[in-house]
Structures are given as C-alpha cells and as structure tokens.
C-alpha cells in the first residue's frame, strides 16, 4: 500500500501529496523546549520523508547486493575469476546499469507530475512507452556486452582478465533486460509513494539469490558461468514479482489499465527526457571509473588503484543513503508541481536537503572515527590502510558534497530539468574535475590525493550549479499543460 494514501478506494480518491504539517503554533503545544528545532526543520515533513527514504535506501542496497553477491561467489573460485568478475561488474555498471537507471528517470518527471495532477491513466501509458524504449536499448547494450573481450583488450586490459570478463558478461546479458524493466516499474511505484512492496520485491530475490548462486556455481558444471547467470535469474524474479503486483493490486486500478497502443505515441516525448536523464547518470558514473583507470597509470599503480577503488566503493555505499532522499525529493517535488503547488515543492526540497546533509554528517563522523577498521575490510596491507587514513578527510568532503548534489539531482528529475543537469555534469566533471585531477596527480605528483581533489572540485561545481539553477528558476512556470480531450500532459519550461 502507498504510505500516504488516505484510504483503500484507489488512486482517484487518494491524496498523492504529503500533508505539510507543523505550521503556526502547533509545534509550541507539543513541547516548548523543542521550539527552536521546529524552526530549523519541519519535523512532520521530515518524518514522512525519512519513512519514504528508508525503503528506497533498502531497495537500492538489495539490488546492488544481487550483482555483488555474484561477484563474491565468482571470486572464491580463484584470483583470475575474481579479477574477471570485478572488471565485468564495473563494465556492466558503466555501459548498462547506469544507463537503465538514468533512462527510467524520465518517469520520475512524467509519472510524478502526472500523479500530482491526477492524470492517473497516463501513468500506465508512460510506463509502457518507457518499457518499449528499454527493450530497444537493451538490445544495443547486449551487443556491446557480447563484444566485451575485444573492447577491453583495445582499452589495454590484460588479455586473460578480458577473456574472463567477457565470459561473465555473456551470461549477464539477460540481466540487462530485467534491470531495465525493473527500474521502470520501480519509478512507477515510487511516484505513487508505493514503496514498501519494493523492499519485499528486492529483498526476497536477494535472499533466494544466495541459494541460486551457490547451486549454480558449486552444484552444477557451470562453475564461474553460474555466478552471472544467477544474477540474471534473480533480477528476472524481482521483475516478475513487481509486474504481477502491478497487475493484480487494487491500488493501481486507476493508474494501470492494461496495455495500450497509445503508448507508442508517447515514445518520442519520453525519449526527450530519458536520453538526457541517462546521460546525466552515465557521465557521473564514468567519472569515478576514470579515476580508477588513471590510478593504474601511476608509478605505484597497484597501491594507487587499490586506494582509489576503496574510495570509490566507500563513496558508492554512502551515496546509497543519499539516493533514498534523492528519490524522496524527486517524488515530492514532481507530485507537488503536478498539483500546482510550487511553494510546497520548494519546501519539500529544503527539508530533504537538510535531512540528507544531517545523515551525511553522521556517516562521515563514523568514517573519520573508524577509518582504519573500514579500510581493513578491503585490505590487510598496512601501507594501504595508512594511505587510506590520509585520504579520509578528502573522502569526507566528497561524501558531503555528493549527499547535497544527490538531492538536487532528484529535484532536477522531478522538475524535468534533466537536460540542464546533463550539461552541468558534463562541464563540471570533464571540463573542471578531470583536468584538475590529471594536473594534480601527474604534474604536481600528488597522485591519489590529486585525483580525489580534482573530483572534489568537480562535485563542488556540480552541487553549486544545481543549487543555483534550483534557486534561480521560476518554479511557477514548471507546470503541466493538460489536453482536455486526451488527458495528455506535456512539460512546459
């Protein structure tokens, strides 16, 4: 059920919006000693956003863990298998998974604002249009994945590791189709604030995945090939569970009316948001992977690569928390804008940003206090653990910036500003961040520190640019133009 539904009678009678509470002197009656805190943060709004963000965080962690568990099972077969599976997983993330996550971002705008405007039938149409786009791009990505070996060798990767990675990717091809559909359905539910079923439909397949991976890797002749095949099976299981839920749950009676040929007429309008949305996500993912590749070009490449990889993984884990609040910001903003409430959308954005930064402060405090323990999970080398301690202050800064830009990126998706965010990511990471990284790392001999300082510069410019756009844009001009005849909303900037 949706967290913010008023009753069980369907979407047409349920409020898609979070009620803004805590104004006036209501906070004073609950306890005078907390009046100062209520001035800083709308507590009621914050509670609802935390309850929205937590399931989204869990969902993201569960889906991330499915592919990670497969890499772990493959890694226990030997060093070559570990290297091949790790490289394949990174290659799959950059060339496919990131694209599917980004492409589905179009639904955060279309379905979110459509739901806020009570154009419930259009949500199912948009879902179908996005799924058609997913099928097309899944075939293209599959072809790229099947040619992984020559591509990796062209990129000067080890031939043995490239062969192992290519074999892994071959059996991961079915997963990209599942992941694309899965992300679309996830956005469809998210924009209607139906989020706890996402936890069930991601957590249960993860638990089953352990059994599937063990059986295929250790109890069949597939061995190494069983690890990626297990991930494909588990992701398809999750997709089927979500599809069945949408089909039969009464809560979607108004938003899912079955398949319709009308969806084909919305493919082009969906693409106008999907492509820049995919680009904005892929540009950021690629920037982190480029840092790992640059680390491999340094004099002490083994240590530098391990150190940067540890920082990238730590950043990615911390961002999973920011992702939950990014989804909350996107949903709240798109719903409120669709309902014609730009002031409430701004208020929701401000609350989400405060929560995300507060949570990030807790994370970086734990990292600062326990960085040696955390580093020991990745390596037993005293040199790497010591170097990671020197990197920790820089990692703290990047995590804080990432938590802020994550929320602002969610606002951009909710408002339909994906094209603006795409140009911002391109400029800040590749015209500012990367050149500074190369200059500091290789010219000034700062090495790993130099790479990460450049990333921080890029993240700073990215967050500042997104904040500037958010503050300077006239939100009242972002609304839905509704055709009375076709109930077809079009974004107007």
Beta strands, then each sheet from edge to edge (+ up, - down):
strand 1: 479-482
strand 2: 489-492
sheet 1: 1+ 2-
end
